[in-house]
Amino acid sequence: MLKAIIFCYPALQGLSEEAQQLLREQQEKYAIILLRHLQARHGNEEGAKKYNDVIALIQTFFYFTECHKQIHIIPGLEMEQMTPPYYEGLPPTYIKGLPPIFEKILIS
């Protein structure tokens, strides 16, 4: 259910309004099903709390995905705009993008 809610995320770039509306409707349906499932399994109040935790987790997931995307895109754009005297002394990994240590941090 959680995967379905994530895959129906309507705020993707390049989607038409019609496609976003369709995804929003499907996401709402899956969210209601998840809420009802959690309430049936844990009781109304406890199920609603767990549902709130899951939705907060999804929002956190999308937030960190956006941050991760910016970490990879912005340094590359900055390096492309630099002229050679600015980056002549830097190791090749910096010129290509992020240093390897950032890759290790983000992957783990």
C-alpha positions as a Markdown table, in Angstrom:
| # | Residue | x | y | z |
|---|---|---|---|---|
| 1 | Met | 0.0 | 0.0 | 0.0 |
| 2 | Leu | 2.8 | 2.4 | 0.9 |
| 3 | Lys | 4.5 | 1.8 | -2.5 |
| 4 | Ala | 1.3 | 2.6 | -4.3 |
| 5 | Ile | 1.0 | 5.9 | -2.4 |
| 6 | Ile | 4.5 | 6.8 | -3.2 |
| 7 | Phe | 4.2 | 5.8 | -6.9 |
| 8 | Cys | 1.1 | 8.0 | -7.2 |
| 9 | Tyr | 2.9 | 11.1 | -6.1 |
| 10 | Pro | 1.2 | 13.8 | -8.2 |
| 11 | Ala | 3.9 | 16.6 | -7.9 |
| 12 | Leu | 6.2 | 15.2 | -10.6 |
| 13 | Gln | 7.7 | 17.5 | -13.1 |
| 14 | Gly | 6.4 | 17.3 | -16.7 |
| 15 | Leu | 3.0 | 15.9 | -15.9 |
| 16 | Ser | -0.1 | 17.5 | -17.3 |
| 17 | Glu | -2.8 | 18.8 | -14.9 |
| 18 | Glu | -5.0 | 15.9 | -16.0 |
| 19 | Ala | -2.3 | 13.3 | -15.1 |
| 20 | Gln | -1.6 | 15.0 | -11.8 |
| 21 | Gln | -5.3 | 14.9 | -10.9 |
| 22 | Leu | -5.5 | 11.2 | -11.8 |
| 23 | Leu | -2.5 | 10.4 | -9.6 |
| 24 | Arg | -3.9 | 12.6 | -6.8 |
| 25 | Glu | -7.2 | 10.7 | -6.9 |
| 26 | Gln | -5.5 | 7.3 | -6.9 |
| 27 | Gln | -3.1 | 8.4 | -4.1 |
| 28 | Glu | -6.1 | 9.4 | -2.0 |
| 29 | Lys | -7.8 | 6.1 | -2.5 |
| 30 | Tyr | -4.7 | 4.2 | -1.5 |
| 31 | Ala | -4.3 | 6.4 | 1.5 |
| 32 | Ile | -7.8 | 5.8 | 2.7 |
| 33 | Ile | -7.3 | 2.0 | 2.3 |
| 34 | Leu | -4.1 | 2.2 | 4.3 |
| 35 | Leu | -5.8 | 4.2 | 7.0 |
| 36 | Arg | -8.7 | 1.7 | 7.2 |
| 37 | His | -6.3 | -1.2 | 7.3 |
| 38 | Leu | -4.3 | 0.3 | 10.1 |
| 39 | Gln | -7.4 | 1.1 | 12.1 |
| 40 | Ala | -8.8 | -2.4 | 11.6 |
| 41 | Arg | -5.5 | -3.9 | 12.7 |
| 42 | His | -4.6 | -1.5 | 15.6 |
| 43 | Gly | -7.9 | 0.1 | 16.6 |
| 44 | Asn | -9.2 | 3.5 | 15.5 |
| 45 | Glu | -7.0 | 5.8 | 17.6 |
| 46 | Glu | -3.8 | 3.7 | 17.4 |
| 47 | Gly | -4.3 | 3.0 | 13.7 |
| 48 | Ala | -4.8 | 6.8 | 13.0 |
| 49 | Lys | -1.5 | 7.5 | 14.9 |
| 50 | Lys | 0.4 | 4.9 | 12.8 |
| 51 | Tyr | -1.2 | 6.3 | 9.6 |
| 52 | Asn | 0.1 | 9.8 | 10.6 |
| 53 | Asp | 3.6 | 8.3 | 11.2 |
| 54 | Val | 3.5 | 6.6 | 7.8 |
| 55 | Ile | 2.4 | 9.8 | 6.0 |
| 56 | Ala | 5.1 | 11.8 | 7.7 |
| 57 | Leu | 7.6 | 9.2 | 6.6 |
| 58 | Ile | 6.5 | 9.6 | 3.0 |
| 59 | Gln | 6.9 | 13.4 | 3.2 |
| 60 | Thr | 10.3 | 12.9 | 4.7 |
| 61 | Phe | 11.2 | 10.5 | 1.9 |
| 62 | Phe | 10.3 | 13.1 | -0.8 |
| 63 | Tyr | 12.1 | 15.9 | 1.1 |
| 64 | Phe | 15.4 | 13.9 | 1.2 |
| 65 | Thr | 15.0 | 12.8 | -2.4 |
| 66 | Glu | 14.8 | 16.4 | -3.4 |
| 67 | Cys | 17.8 | 17.3 | -1.3 |
| 68 | His | 19.7 | 14.4 | -2.8 |
| 69 | Lys | 18.9 | 15.5 | -6.3 |
| 70 | Gln | 20.1 | 19.0 | -5.5 |
| 71 | Ile | 23.3 | 17.8 | -4.1 |
| 72 | His | 24.1 | 15.9 | -7.3 |
| 73 | Ile | 22.9 | 18.6 | -9.8 |
| 74 | Ile | 24.1 | 21.9 | -8.3 |
| 75 | Pro | 27.8 | 21.1 | -7.9 |
| 76 | Gly | 27.9 | 19.9 | -11.5 |
| 77 | Leu | 26.3 | 23.1 | -12.7 |
| 78 | Glu | 28.7 | 25.2 | -10.7 |
| 79 | Met | 31.7 | 23.4 | -12.1 |
| 80 | Glu | 30.4 | 23.9 | -15.7 |
| 81 | Gln | 30.3 | 27.6 | -15.1 |
| 82 | Met | 33.8 | 27.9 | -13.8 |
| 83 | Thr | 36.6 | 28.8 | -16.0 |
| 84 | Pro | 39.8 | 26.7 | -15.9 |
| 85 | Pro | 41.9 | 28.8 | -13.5 |
| 86 | Tyr | 39.3 | 28.3 | -10.8 |
| 87 | Tyr | 39.5 | 24.5 | -10.8 |
| 88 | Glu | 43.0 | 23.7 | -12.1 |
| 89 | Gly | 44.2 | 22.6 | -8.6 |
| 90 | Leu | 41.2 | 20.5 | -7.7 |
| 91 | Pro | 41.3 | 16.7 | -7.9 |
| 92 | Pro | 39.5 | 15.3 | -11.0 |
| 93 | Thr | 36.6 | 13.9 | -8.8 |
| 94 | Tyr | 35.7 | 17.5 | -7.9 |
| 95 | Ile | 35.6 | 18.5 | -11.5 |
| 96 | Lys | 33.3 | 15.6 | -12.5 |
| 97 | Gly | 30.9 | 16.2 | -9.6 |
| 98 | Leu | 30.8 | 15.3 | -5.9 |
| 99 | Pro | 33.8 | 14.0 | -4.1 |
| 100 | Pro | 33.7 | 10.2 | -3.4 |
| 101 | Ile | 33.1 | 10.8 | 0.3 |
| 102 | Phe | 29.7 | 12.4 | -0.4 |
| 103 | Glu | 28.8 | 9.4 | -2.5 |
| 104 | Lys | 29.5 | 7.1 | 0.4 |
| 105 | Ile | 27.5 | 9.2 | 2.8 |
| 106 | Leu | 24.5 | 9.4 | 0.6 |
| 107 | Ile | 24.5 | 5.7 | -0.3 |
| 108 | Ser | 24.7 | 4.5 | 3.3 |
